[in-house]
Amino acid sequence: MIIDNITLVLPLQLILFQVLFLLVTIALESRVFHRRLNLTRKNSVQYATSLNLWSVVIGWLTFLILGTSLPQVLQIQIVSFIFFDHPIGSQLDKADPRIIFIGIVIFFFSFLIKIIGFELIKIWIHEQPEQFDTSSDVSNKRPRLFNQPKRKITRNKPNPALAVLLANAYSYSAILLLLVLRFMDVNVLNLNIAF
């Protein structure tokens, strides 16, 4: 499509994978928030959705701003990776230490963005500390032989930073697994085409 002499190209594959990653991330992180922060399921899904959308928007804005300051050769490599799944002239069969380093930086950058987003959400909705219950009643639903009093399991005060770190670690592990499976699928397809 041409608009005002500018050609727009839509990286559909990248958009679909971003949506897939968001769905997986929201599902995993909402479960962690539900268990670690004692939130209701609805609130945990809302928190996970808000934090991940916040993280994706800030991440892409940072990428686009920093991308313009990169050398042209590196910009071409990034565009090739986004549209064609591999940088020009790269060998995907060996791990590049720069990619591993960039992945670690992205993980901690995402964690920092989510912590800031978590605090902003709490401020924005004027949430009271009572939202996070410090204890929960856990009852065994199996029938008992004797009438024993139900035990009350008390938990320490929820730590939002630890919950966000664990949620981020779980979601990044799942995304890494999906990327490995995708990479294996691409290599199997390339081998089948070669033969």
HELIX and SHEET records of a PDB file:
HELIX    1   1 LEU A   12  ARG A   36  1                                  25    
HELIX    2   2 ARG A   41  GLY A   67  1                                  27    
HELIX    3   3 GLN A   72  PHE A   84  1                                  13    
HELIX    4   4 PRO A   97  TRP A  124  1                                  28    
HELIX    5   5 PRO A  129  GLN A  131  5                                   3    
HELIX    6   6 PRO A  160  ALA A  194  1                                  35    
SHEET    1   A 2 ILE A   2  ILE A   3  0                                        
SHEET    2   A 2 ILE A   6  THR A   7 -1                                        
SHEET    1   B 2 SER A 135  ASP A 137  0                                        
SHEET    2   B 2 LYS A 152  THR A 154 -1                                        
END                                                                             
